Amino acid sequence: MPVVCYVAYHICIYYKTPSPTERRILRLAAINIVDCIKVNVKFRLYYKKRERERERKRKRGERERERERETEREREREREREREKTERQREIGQRERQTRDR
C-alpha cells in the first residue's frame, strides 16, 4: 500500500476504530484513490501528448501556408517582371515606329 494510502488509512483508524468490514472498505478506498490518481496522471499525460501533437500540426500548417504565400509572392514578382519587360518592348517598338514615320 503506498505511503499516502497508508497514512490516510491510519488517520481513519485513529479517529474512529472501524469494524473489520470498514477497515477492508477503507483499505480498498485508499487503493482506489491511488488508482484514480494514477489514471488521472495517465490521462493528463495523454492529453498533454495530444496537445503537443495538435500544436505540432498547427505549426506545420502555418509553415506550409507561409511557404505557399512566399511562392505566390514570387509568382507575382515574376508576373511584374514580365509586364515590365513587355511594357519596355512596347515602348521601344513605339519609338522605332515614330522614328520610321518621321
Backbone hydrogen bonds, N-H to C=O, Kabsch-Sander energy under -0.5 kcal/mol:
donor,donor_aa,acceptor,acceptor_aa,energy
6,Y,2,P,-2.6
7,V,3,V,-2.8
8,A,4,V,-2.6
9,Y,5,C,-3.1
10,H,6,Y,-2.2
11,I,7,V,-2.4
12,C,8,A,-2.2
13,I,9,Y,-2.0
14,Y,10,H,-2.3
15,Y,11,I,-2.2
16,K,12,C,-1.8
23,R,19,S,-2.9
24,R,20,P,-2.3
25,I,21,T,-2.5
26,L,22,E,-3.3
27,R,23,R,-3.0
28,L,24,R,-2.6
29,A,25,I,-2.9
30,A,26,L,-2.9
31,I,27,R,-2.5
32,N,28,L,-3.0
33,I,29,A,-2.7
34,V,30,A,-2.1
35,D,31,I,-2.6
36,C,32,N,-3.1
37,I,33,I,-2.6
38,K,34,V,-2.8
39,V,35,D,-2.9
40,N,36,C,-3.0
41,V,37,I,-2.8
42,K,38,K,-2.7
43,F,39,V,-3.0
44,R,40,N,-2.9
45,L,41,V,-2.9
46,Y,42,K,-2.7
47,Y,43,F,-3.2
48,K,44,R,-2.6
49,K,45,L,-2.6
50,R,46,Y,-2.6
51,E,47,Y,-2.7
52,R,48,K,-2.7
53,E,49,K,-2.5
54,R,50,R,-2.6
55,E,51,E,-2.6
56,R,52,R,-2.7
57,K,53,E,-2.6
58,R,54,R,-2.7
59,K,55,E,-2.7
60,R,56,R,-2.6
61,G,57,K,-2.7
62,E,58,R,-2.5
63,R,59,K,-2.6
64,E,60,R,-2.5
65,R,61,G,-2.6
66,E,62,E,-2.5
67,R,63,R,-2.4
68,E,64,E,-2.5
69,R,65,R,-2.7
70,E,66,E,-2.5
71,T,67,R,-2.7
72,E,68,E,-2.5
73,R,69,R,-2.7
74,E,70,E,-2.4
75,R,71,T,-2.5
76,E,72,E,-2.5
77,R,73,R,-2.6
78,E,74,E,-2.4
79,R,75,R,-2.7
80,E,76,E,-2.4
81,R,77,R,-2.5
82,E,78,E,-2.4
83,R,79,R,-2.8
84,E,80,E,-2.7
85,K,81,R,-2.6
86,T,82,E,-2.8
87,E,83,R,-2.6
88,R,84,E,-2.7
89,Q,85,K,-2.5
90,R,86,T,-2.4
91,E,87,E,-2.5
92,I,88,R,-2.8
93,G,89,Q,-2.5
94,Q,90,R,-2.6
95,R,91,E,-2.6
96,E,92,I,-2.5
97,R,93,G,-2.3
98,Q,94,Q,-2.6
99,T,95,R,-2.8
100,R,96,E,-2.3
101,D,97,R,-2.8
102,R,98,Q,-1.4
